[in-house]
Amino acid sequence: MTARFALFLSRIPTPRRYGRIMALLLASLGGAVDVFSHIHYKALVATQTGNFILLIADMSHSSQHAIHLRWLSVIFFSLGYLGGHLLHDLLGQRAHLKHWRIFTLVPFLLVCFVTPLIHRVSEHGVQVGALAFTIGLLIHALADTRIGENPFSLFMTSGNWRKMLSAWYTAGALYTRAIANACSTRRERVVRRRVEARHPSADTSPALSEDEGRRTRRRALMTALDYSLVVGGFVAGVIAMALLDQLVGSISLWFVGCLAAGAFWVGFRAEKNEDAENEAAADSQRLDI
């Protein structure tokens, strides 16, 4: 049983970009950081849709301080996102700075480690602004991050949830059809033999080969599993942060910092490995010429 499972894993296509570990880390820290900010600041630093909802729905019974922090989050998130645009224009075409995207994780993880240390010093405006700004920058820089061949949303799960449901529906439909076809295979074989016996030149091959159909079903299944991993990581980050905050308070933000550090390490190594593979391929082409 273990050998069969290992064989199944070995046949899973290697994801492009940063892979499944990176996706899991980014999804987990996305859920965790908004739980932290909502518990301590009554504002969200990543999901700005939630801030607008809270601003309108709680207008009559929210404190002025909470309203102030939510507007700060919206403003600084927007500035960070625009800063990502600016960095892309300044650094995006420079070959020696091609790893700048993954380095946008560094200011975010530094803010995560520093924020608990000044938690009681200020009125939280600095913390909310710094977190929102670095997240806005990060979301723009890593917007094209994929899991396998599939793009996913950073720090938010609504789109990932919809894609997961659609992927499971597609995979289920394909496997249901395959099972139905398998049940009628024996009868089709008998009919095919009779047709071939009477008309040897007749083309009775199926429109889709078994290998191609198997590959299509496997791709659909892996897409569903990939999106499930992202959604599961987000939920796990939410639960972990809620529990950690009960235990250690504001120090729980270091958990998000550790996730960001892990994502940086995984992503940077993936980019360096990709560079080495590209250089090897270029060298091979030059030798062939």
Residue pairs with C-beta under 8 A, 6 or more apart in sequence:
11 218
12 222
13 148
13 219
13 222
15 146
15 147
15 148
15 149
15 226
16 146
16 148
16 149
17 144
17 145
17 146
17 147
17 270
18 145
18 146
18 263
18 266
18 267
18 270
19 147
19 266
19 270
20 147
20 148
20 226
20 229
21 266
22 145
22 263
22 266
22 267
22 270
23 145
23 147
23 152
23 226
23 229
23 230
23 233
24 229
24 230
24 233
25 233
25 259
25 260
25 262
25 263
25 266
26 142
26 145
26 154
26 155
26 233
26 263
27 152
27 154
27 157
27 160
27 229
27 230
27 231
27 232
27 233
27 234
27 237
28 233
28 234
28 236
28 237
28 240
28 259
29 155
29 237
29 256
29 259
29 260
29 263
30 46
30 154
30 155
30 156
30 157
30 234
30 237
31 157
31 233
31 234
31 235
31 236
31 237
31 238
31 241
32 237
32 238
32 240
32 241
32 255
32 256
32 259
33 45
33 46
33 112
33 131
33 135
33 155
33 241
33 253
33 256
34 44
34 45
34 46
34 47
34 50
34 155
34 238
35 237
35 238
35 241
35 242
35 245
36 241
36 245
36 252
36 253
36 256
37 43
37 44
37 45
37 46
37 73
37 128
37 131
38 44
39 242
39 245
40 119
40 124
40 245
40 250
41 66
41 69
41 124
41 127
41 128
42 54
42 62
42 63
42 66
42 69
42 70
43 51
43 54
43 66
43 69
43 70
43 72
43 73
43 128
44 50
44 51
44 54
44 70
44 73
45 73
45 77
45 128
45 131
45 132
45 135
46 77
46 132
46 135
46 139
46 155
46 156
47 155
47 156
48 73
48 74
48 77
49 156
51 70
51 73
51 74
52 74
54 62
54 70
55 62
55 67
55 70
55 71
58 66
59 67
65 123
65 124
68 125
69 124
69 125
69 128
72 125
72 128
72 129
72 132
73 128
73 129
73 131
73 132
74 132
75 129
75 132
76 128
76 129
76 130
76 132
76 133
76 136
77 132
77 133
77 135
77 136
78 136
79 133
79 136
80 132
80 133
80 134
80 135
80 136
80 137
80 138
80 139
80 140
81 136
81 137
81 139
81 140
82 136
83 133
83 136
83 137
83 140
84 104
84 136
84 137
84 138
84 139
84 140
84 141
85 140
87 100
87 104
87 137
87 141
88 140
88 141
91 97
91 100
92 100
99 268
99 271
100 141
101 141
101 142
102 142
102 264
102 267
102 268
102 271
103 264
104 134
104 137
104 138
104 141
104 142
105 138
105 260
105 261
105 263
105 264
105 267
106 264
107 134
107 137
108 131
108 134
108 135
108 137
108 138
108 260
109 257
109 260
109 261
109 264
110 257
111 127
111 130
111 131
111 134
112 131
112 253
112 254
112 256
112 257
112 260
113 253
113 254
113 257
115 127
115 130
115 131
115 250
115 253
116 249
116 250
116 251
116 252
116 253
116 254
118 126
118 127
119 127
119 250
135 155
138 154
139 154
139 155
142 154
143 154
144 151
145 151
145 152
145 154
146 152
147 226
147 227
147 229
147 230
148 222
148 223
148 226
149 223
150 163
150 223
150 226
150 227
152 159
152 160
152 163
152 226
152 227
152 230
153 159
153 160
157 230
157 231
157 234
157 235
160 227
160 230
160 231
160 234
161 231
163 227
164 224
164 227
164 228
164 230
164 231
167 220
167 223
167 224
167 226
167 227
168 224
168 228
170 220
170 223
170 224
171 217
171 220
171 221
171 223
171 224
174 216
174 217
174 220
175 217
175 221
178 213
178 217
192 204
195 202
195 204
196 202
196 204
208 216
237 259
240 255
241 252
241 255
241 256
244 252
244 255
245 252
